[in-house]
């Protein structure tokens, strides 16, 4: 069966496979802190939800969509994450049409296949955060942008402007994608200007700078964003204190990000900078990284010799995005976090898909088999299921649950509600994290074990360092183990 004869059937199969992979075990993994923040936030009343969003660093669109979508699911883990699943499946289609518009149908098909099976794309299509929506909107914005350049259609420019605005209202990294599109537009215009002779280049330059359709699309997008401008400026003015946890990037992170796009990262990653990619059983991380650098260099040379213009456009949308964020990091604006880079990942899949489409069928199948073998050799990672298990099989219903740090407090508050959860901050009992947005200004907490009341139950999240946690607890008194749920341990002072 060839792509040319049965493209629609193959695409439907990929969308179906992508949907099945993304729904599989959707609600068995515990929320990590950022997801729990989403869950706690969308349960708030509309007015209070918007107040918290304004005090945060992110725009509101994702939370508005999730609140509306997950309401019939009673804001369950499945309901909140399922919205990302839909965005992830739509993203597969977006990569296909974008690859088809930019290169050809076969390249789009291989690109959509890579996104379908990519652990990186799969993970963020199962996370209760805005990244799958951001990638989906950005990919379709690119599609209409490329189509608008080719056809000069007002409708395509308008669709592009609307989608760009929606992507920025989902995550401010949408500005980076818009800058990359501007670079492509100037590149296309500069190429046409360079080819003109005898003064005609002036007219061509004017056509590109005074493009009514382009400015119409930008104008409509700007109008959509205007109601949020005031709050965007407020968030930007206070960004330093809110994103100070992000570590500055190094140049190797640009290529390390591509490794993560291909092989994924462990779920629930809360690193201060770039996380470590998934480990492979068949190869050392350094070997994989070195092989990736060689492959990327050969791939870029190969496709550049085939079509320089397409290579430049894809390079701007993929590597250009990463380099732009890296340069911002050098200037003191640290945004180089792998989940923020997901729009560029989709264009790396198109780049790899284009390369595959240029190979002979035998070489193509060999590369796909090697890649799938490497994916199957990823070292299994067992994320926490303790909060889910305790919620579903609670041996002490109605009793208060004491957690030992603010991160676990927010997660427990999502699963068990504000009334049942109390914070005993093990490392700093006097610290009151009421200003944390996930805490939402109201918190139940104690500073001494003696204040826990009769027969207290303490929930200990032991995934990080259980030995150290238990040693610290012993300094506060004697405890006995009541029950264990995966990474969670219930302790009592009696």
C-alpha positions as CSV (number, residue, x, y, z in Angstrom):
1,X,0.0,0.0,0.0
2,X,1.6,3.3,-1.1
3,X,1.2,6.6,0.6
4,X,0.0,8.1,-2.7
5,X,-2.9,5.6,-3.1
6,X,-4.1,5.3,0.5
7,X,-3.0,8.3,2.5
8,X,-6.3,8.9,4.3
9,X,-6.5,5.3,5.6
10,X,-2.9,5.4,6.9
11,X,-3.5,8.8,8.6
12,X,-6.7,7.5,10.3
13,X,-4.7,4.5,11.5
14,X,-2.0,6.8,12.9
15,X,-4.6,9.0,14.6
16,X,-6.3,5.9,16.1
17,X,-3.0,4.5,17.3
18,X,-2.0,7.9,18.7
19,X,-5.2,8.1,20.6
20,X,-4.9,4.6,22.0
21,X,-1.4,5.2,23.2
22,X,-2.3,8.5,24.8
23,X,-5.4,7.1,26.6
24,X,-3.5,4.0,27.9
25,X,-3.1,4.2,31.7
26,X,-4.1,7.9,31.6
27,X,-5.3,8.2,35.2
28,X,-3.1,5.6,36.9
29,X,0.0,7.9,37.4
30,X,-0.3,10.4,40.2
31,X,-0.5,14.1,39.5
32,X,2.9,15.8,40.1
33,X,3.0,19.3,41.5
34,X,2.3,21.3,38.4
35,X,-0.6,19.0,37.4
36,X,-2.0,19.2,40.9
37,X,-1.9,23.0,40.6
38,X,-4.0,22.7,37.5
39,X,-6.5,20.4,39.3
40,X,-6.8,22.6,42.3
41,X,-7.1,25.7,40.2
42,X,-9.9,24.6,37.9
43,X,-12.0,23.6,40.9
44,X,-12.1,27.2,42.0
45,X,-14.9,29.6,41.2
46,X,-14.3,31.5,37.9
47,X,-13.4,34.8,39.6
48,X,-11.0,33.2,42.1
49,X,-9.4,31.1,39.3
50,X,-8.7,34.2,37.2
51,X,-7.2,36.0,40.2
52,X,-4.7,33.1,40.7
53,X,-3.9,32.9,37.0
54,X,-3.1,36.7,37.0
55,X,-0.8,36.2,40.0
56,X,0.9,33.3,38.1
57,X,3.3,33.4,35.1
58,X,1.0,31.8,32.5
59,X,-1.9,33.1,30.4
60,X,-5.4,31.8,30.9
61,X,-6.6,30.0,27.8
62,X,-5.6,26.5,28.8
63,X,-7.1,26.7,32.2
64,X,-10.4,28.1,30.8
65,X,-10.6,25.3,28.2
66,X,-9.8,22.6,30.9
67,X,-12.3,24.0,33.4
68,X,-15.1,23.8,30.8
69,X,-14.0,20.4,29.4
70,X,-13.4,18.6,32.7
71,X,-16.5,19.9,34.4
72,X,-18.6,16.9,33.2
73,X,-15.9,14.6,34.5
74,X,-16.1,16.2,38.0
75,X,-12.5,17.5,37.4
76,X,-11.1,14.0,37.7
77,X,-7.6,13.1,36.8
78,X,-8.9,11.4,33.6
79,X,-11.1,14.3,32.7
80,X,-8.4,16.9,33.1
81,X,-5.7,14.9,31.3
82,X,-8.1,13.8,28.5
83,X,-8.1,17.4,27.2
84,X,-4.4,17.1,26.6
85,X,-5.0,13.7,24.8
86,X,-7.3,15.4,22.3
87,X,-4.8,18.2,21.8
88,X,-2.1,15.5,21.3
89,X,-4.1,13.6,18.7
90,X,-4.9,16.9,16.9
91,X,-1.2,17.7,16.9
92,X,-0.5,14.4,15.0
93,X,-2.8,15.6,12.3
94,X,-1.3,19.1,12.5
95,X,2.2,17.7,11.9
96,X,0.9,15.8,8.9
97,X,-0.8,18.8,7.2
98,X,2.2,21.0,8.0
99,X,4.6,18.5,6.6
100,X,2.5,18.1,3.6
101,X,2.3,21.9,3.0
102,X,6.0,22.4,3.6
103,X,7.4,19.4,1.8
104,X,5.0,16.7,0.6
105,X,2.4,14.2,1.7
106,X,5.0,11.4,2.4
107,X,7.1,13.6,4.6
108,X,4.0,14.6,6.6
109,X,3.0,11.0,7.0
110,X,6.4,9.9,8.4
111,X,6.5,13.0,10.6
112,X,3.1,12.2,12.1
113,X,4.3,8.6,12.7
114,X,7.3,9.9,14.6
115,X,5.0,12.1,16.8
116,X,2.6,9.2,17.3
117,X,5.3,6.9,18.8
118,X,7.5,9.6,20.4
119,X,7.7,9.2,24.2
120,X,8.1,13.0,24.4
121,X,5.0,13.7,22.5
122,X,3.2,10.9,24.2
123,X,4.1,12.1,27.7
124,X,3.0,15.7,27.2
125,X,-0.3,14.5,25.6
126,X,-1.0,12.8,28.9
127,X,0.0,15.7,31.2
128,X,-2.5,18.1,32.8
129,X,-0.7,21.1,31.6
130,X,-0.8,23.4,28.6
131,X,2.0,22.1,26.5
132,X,0.0,19.7,24.2
133,X,-2.4,22.6,23.5
134,X,0.5,25.0,22.8
135,X,2.1,22.6,20.3
136,X,-1.2,21.9,18.6
137,X,-2.1,25.6,18.1
138,X,1.4,26.5,17.1
139,X,1.6,23.7,14.5
140,X,-1.7,24.8,12.8
141,X,-0.6,28.4,13.0
142,X,2.5,27.4,11.0
143,X,0.4,25.5,8.5
144,X,-1.8,28.5,7.8
145,X,1.2,30.8,7.7
146,X,3.0,28.6,5.1
147,X,-0.2,28.3,3.1
148,X,-0.7,32.1,3.3
149,X,2.8,32.7,1.9
150,X,2.1,30.3,-1.0
151,X,-1.4,31.4,-1.9
152,X,-1.6,35.0,-0.5
153,X,-5.0,34.1,0.8
154,X,-6.7,36.5,3.3
155,X,-8.4,33.6,5.0
156,X,-5.1,31.9,5.6
157,X,-3.6,35.0,7.0
158,X,-6.6,35.6,9.3
159,X,-6.5,31.9,10.5
160,X,-2.8,32.3,11.1
161,X,-3.3,35.5,13.2
162,X,-6.0,34.0,15.3
163,X,-4.0,30.8,16.0
164,X,-0.9,32.8,16.9
165,X,-2.9,34.8,19.4
166,X,-4.5,31.7,20.9
167,X,-1.1,30.1,21.2
168,X,0.3,33.1,23.0
169,X,-2.8,33.1,25.3
170,X,-1.9,29.5,26.0
171,X,1.8,30.0,26.8
172,X,4.0,33.0,26.2
173,X,6.5,30.9,24.3
174,X,4.0,31.5,21.4
175,X,6.0,34.8,21.0
176,X,9.0,32.7,20.1
177,X,7.1,30.8,17.4
178,X,5.8,34.1,16.1
179,X,9.4,35.5,15.9
180,X,10.4,32.4,14.0
181,X,7.6,32.9,11.5
182,X,8.7,36.5,11.1
183,X,12.2,35.2,10.3
184,X,10.8,32.8,7.7
185,X,8.8,35.7,6.2
186,X,11.8,37.9,6.0
187,X,13.9,35.1,4.6
188,X,11.4,34.5,1.8
189,X,11.1,38.2,1.1
190,X,14.9,38.7,1.1
191,X,15.3,35.8,-1.3
192,X,12.9,37.3,-3.7
193,X,14.4,40.7,-3.4
194,X,17.9,39.3,-4.0
195,X,16.7,37.8,-7.3
196,X,15.2,41.0,-8.6
197,X,17.2,43.3,-10.9
198,X,17.1,46.8,-12.3
199,X,15.3,48.4,-9.4
200,X,12.4,45.9,-9.3
201,X,13.7,44.8,-5.9
202,X,12.2,48.0,-4.4
203,X,8.7,47.0,-5.5
204,X,9.3,43.4,-4.1
205,X,10.4,44.8,-0.8
206,X,7.4,47.0,-0.6
207,X,5.1,44.0,-1.3
208,X,6.5,42.2,1.6
209,X,6.5,45.0,4.1
210,X,3.1,46.4,3.1
211,X,1.2,43.2,2.8
212,X,-2.4,44.0,3.6
213,X,-3.3,40.4,4.2
214,X,-0.4,39.9,6.6
215,X,-1.3,43.0,8.6
216,X,-5.0,42.0,8.6
217,X,-4.0,38.6,10.2
218,X,-1.7,40.3,12.7
219,X,-4.4,42.9,13.5
220,X,-7.1,40.4,14.3
221,X,-4.7,38.4,16.4
222,X,-3.7,41.6,18.3
223,X,-7.4,42.4,19.0
224,X,-7.8,38.9,20.5
225,X,-4.8,39.5,22.7
226,X,-5.7,43.0,23.8
227,X,-8.0,42.1,26.7
228,X,-5.1,40.3,28.3
229,X,-2.3,42.9,27.7
230,X,-2.7,44.6,31.0
231,X,-2.3,41.3,32.9
232,X,0.6,40.2,30.6
233,X,2.5,43.3,31.5
234,X,1.8,42.7,35.2
235,X,3.1,39.2,34.9
236,X,6.1,40.2,32.9
237,X,7.0,42.9,35.5
238,X,7.1,40.2,38.3
239,X,8.6,37.4,36.2
240,X,12.0,37.4,38.0
241,X,10.6,36.1,41.3
242,X,8.4,33.6,39.6
243,X,10.8,31.9,37.2
244,X,14.0,32.2,39.2
245,X,14.0,28.4,39.6
246,X,15.1,28.0,35.9
247,X,18.8,27.5,35.5
248,X,20.7,29.2,32.7
249,X,21.2,27.1,29.6
250,X,24.4,25.8,28.1
251,X,24.9,25.3,24.4
252,X,24.9,21.5,24.7
253,X,21.3,21.8,25.9
254,X,20.2,22.7,22.3
255,X,21.2,19.2,21.1
256,X,20.2,17.6,24.4
257,X,16.7,18.9,23.8
258,X,16.6,17.0,20.4
259,X,17.6,13.8,22.3
260,X,14.7,14.3,24.6
261,X,12.3,15.0,21.6
262,X,13.3,11.6,20.3
263,X,13.5,9.5,23.5
264,X,11.5,11.4,26.1
265,X,12.0,12.3,29.7
266,X,10.8,10.7,32.9
267,X,7.2,11.7,33.9
268,X,6.7,14.4,36.4
269,X,10.0,16.1,35.8
270,X,10.6,19.0,38.3
271,X,14.2,19.8,37.5
272,X,15.6,23.3,37.9
273,X,16.9,23.3,34.3
274,X,17.1,20.7,31.6
275,X,16.2,17.2,32.9
276,X,18.0,14.1,32.0
277,X,16.6,12.2,28.9
278,X,15.3,8.7,29.3
279,X,18.0,6.1,29.6
280,X,18.4,3.3,27.1
281,X,19.2,-0.3,28.0
282,X,21.3,-0.9,24.8
283,X,23.4,2.3,24.8
284,X,25.1,4.7,27.2
285,X,23.7,8.2,27.3
286,X,27.0,9.8,26.0
287,X,27.0,7.3,23.1
288,X,23.4,8.2,22.2
289,X,24.2,11.9,22.4
290,X,27.3,11.6,20.1
291,X,25.5,9.4,17.6
292,X,22.7,12.0,17.5
293,X,25.1,14.8,16.8
294,X,26.6,12.9,13.8
295,X,23.1,11.9,12.6
296,X,21.8,15.5,12.7
297,X,24.8,16.8,10.9
298,X,24.5,14.3,8.1
299,X,20.7,14.7,7.9
300,X,21.0,18.5,7.5
301,X,23.6,18.2,4.8
302,X,21.5,15.6,3.0
303,X,18.2,17.5,3.0
304,X,20.0,20.9,2.3
305,X,21.5,19.4,-0.9
306,X,17.9,18.3,-1.9
307,X,16.1,21.6,-1.2
308,X,17.8,24.5,0.4
309,X,14.7,26.7,0.8
310,X,12.7,24.0,2.6
311,X,15.7,23.2,4.8
312,X,16.1,26.8,5.8
313,X,12.4,27.1,6.7
314,X,12.4,23.8,8.7
315,X,15.7,24.8,10.3
316,X,14.2,28.1,11.5
317,X,11.1,26.4,12.9
318,X,13.2,23.7,14.7
319,X,16.8,24.7,15.4
320,X,16.0,28.4,15.1
321,X,13.4,28.1,17.9
322,X,16.0,26.4,20.2
323,X,18.7,28.9,19.4
324,X,16.4,31.8,19.9
325,X,15.5,30.6,23.4
326,X,19.2,29.8,24.1
327,X,20.2,33.4,23.1
328,X,17.6,34.8,25.4
329,X,19.1,32.7,28.2
330,X,22.5,34.3,27.5
331,X,20.8,37.7,27.8
332,X,19.5,36.7,31.2
333,X,16.0,35.6,30.2
334,X,16.0,32.0,31.2
335,X,13.2,30.1,29.4
336,X,15.2,27.1,28.2
337,X,13.0,24.4,29.8
338,X,12.4,21.3,27.7
339,X,8.6,21.4,28.0
340,X,8.6,25.0,26.9
341,X,10.4,23.9,23.7
342,X,7.7,21.5,22.5
343,X,6.6,23.6,19.4
344,X,10.1,23.1,18.0
345,X,9.9,19.3,18.7
346,X,7.0,19.0,16.2
347,X,9.2,20.5,13.5
348,X,12.1,18.2,14.2
349,X,9.6,15.4,13.6
350,X,8.8,17.0,10.2
351,X,12.6,17.3,9.5
352,X,13.2,13.7,10.3
353,X,10.1,12.7,8.4
354,X,11.3,14.5,5.3
355,X,14.7,12.8,5.6
356,X,13.0,9.4,5.9
357,X,10.9,10.1,2.8
358,X,14.0,10.7,0.8
359,X,15.5,7.3,1.6
360,X,14.9,4.1,-0.3
361,X,12.1,1.9,1.1
362,X,14.6,-0.6,2.5
363,X,16.7,2.1,4.3
364,X,13.6,3.8,5.5
365,X,12.3,0.6,7.1
366,X,15.7,-0.1,8.6
367,X,15.8,3.3,10.3
368,X,12.3,3.0,11.6
369,X,13.1,-0.5,13.0
370,X,16.2,0.8,14.7
371,X,14.3,3.7,16.2
372,X,11.5,1.6,17.5
373,X,14.0,-0.9,19.0
374,X,15.7,2.0,20.8
375,X,12.3,3.1,22.1
376,X,11.5,-0.4,23.4
377,X,14.9,-0.4,25.2
378,X,14.1,2.7,27.3
379,X,14.7,1.9,31.0
380,X,11.3,1.5,32.6
381,X,10.4,4.3,35.0
382,X,7.9,3.7,37.7
383,X,6.1,6.9,38.6
384,X,4.2,7.3,41.8
385,X,0.7,5.8,42.1
386,X,0.4,6.2,45.8
387,X,-2.0,9.1,46.0
388,X,-4.3,7.3,43.5
389,X,-4.1,4.0,45.4
390,X,-4.7,5.7,48.8
391,X,-7.7,7.6,47.5
392,X,-9.3,4.5,46.0
393,X,-8.4,2.2,49.0
394,X,-8.4,4.5,52.0
395,X,-8.1,2.4,55.2
396,X,-8.6,5.4,57.4
397,X,-11.5,7.3,55.8
398,X,-12.2,10.7,57.3
399,X,-8.9,10.9,59.2
400,X,-6.7,13.9,58.6
401,X,-3.6,13.3,56.4
402,X,-0.4,15.1,57.3
403,X,2.1,15.8,54.6
404,X,5.7,16.8,55.0
405,X,6.3,19.4,52.4
406,X,4.4,22.0,50.4
407,X,4.7,20.2,47.1
408,X,3.0,17.1,48.5
409,X,0.5,19.3,50.3
410,X,-0.8,20.7,47.0
411,X,-1.0,17.2,45.5
412,X,-2.8,15.8,48.5
413,X,-5.2,18.7,48.6
414,X,-6.3,17.8,45.0
415,X,-6.8,14.2,45.9
416,X,-8.4,14.5,49.4
417,X,-9.6,18.1,49.7
418,X,-8.7,21.0,51.8
419,X,-10.5,19.8,55.0
420,X,-8.5,16.5,55.3
421,X,-5.0,17.7,54.5
422,X,-2.6,19.3,57.0
423,X,0.9,20.4,56.4
424,X,3.7,19.5,58.9
425,X,6.8,21.0,57.1
426,X,9.5,18.6,58.1
427,X,12.5,20.7,57.1
428,X,11.1,24.0,58.4
429,X,8.1,23.6,60.6
430,X,7.7,27.4,61.1
431,X,7.5,28.1,57.4
432,X,4.0,29.1,56.2
433,X,3.7,28.7,52.4
434,X,0.4,30.5,52.2
435,X,1.7,32.7,49.3
436,X,2.2,29.6,47.1
437,X,-0.4,29.8,44.3
438,X,-1.2,26.1,44.7
439,X,-1.9,26.7,48.4
440,X,-4.2,29.5,47.4
441,X,-3.9,31.6,50.5
442,X,-5.6,29.1,52.9
443,X,-3.8,26.3,54.6
444,X,-4.1,24.0,57.5
445,X,-0.7,23.4,59.2
446,X,1.0,22.4,62.4
447,X,4.5,23.1,63.7
448,X,4.8,20.3,66.2
449,X,4.0,16.6,66.3
450,X,2.2,17.2,69.6
451,X,-0.3,19.4,67.8
452,X,-1.5,16.7,65.6
453,X,-4.2,15.5,67.9
454,X,-5.2,11.9,68.9
455,X,-4.0,9.1,66.7
456,X,-2.6,11.2,63.9
457,X,-1.8,9.7,60.5
458,X,1.1,11.1,58.6
459,X,1.5,10.6,54.8
460,X,5.1,10.4,53.8
461,X,6.0,10.7,50.1
462,X,9.2,8.5,50.1
463,X,10.0,8.5,46.4
464,X,12.9,11.0,46.6
465,X,14.9,9.9,49.7
466,X,13.0,7.6,52.1
467,X,15.9,7.0,54.4
468,X,16.6,10.7,55.0
469,X,12.9,11.3,55.5
470,X,12.5,8.6,58.2
471,X,15.7,9.8,60.0
472,X,14.3,13.3,60.2
473,X,11.0,12.0,61.5
474,X,12.7,10.0,64.2
475,X,14.1,13.3,65.6
476,X,10.5,14.4,66.2
477,X,9.3,11.2,67.9
478,X,8.6,7.5,67.5
479,X,6.4,6.3,64.6
480,X,5.0,3.0,63.5
481,X,4.1,2.1,59.9
482,X,0.4,1.7,59.4
483,X,0.2,1.1,55.6
484,X,2.1,1.6,52.4
485,X,0.7,2.6,49.0
486,X,3.4,2.4,46.4
487,X,5.7,5.4,47.2
488,X,3.5,6.6,50.0
489,X,3.8,5.4,53.6
490,X,1.2,6.0,56.4
491,X,2.8,6.5,59.8
492,X,1.3,7.0,63.3
493,X,2.8,8.3,66.5
494,X,1.0,5.5,68.4
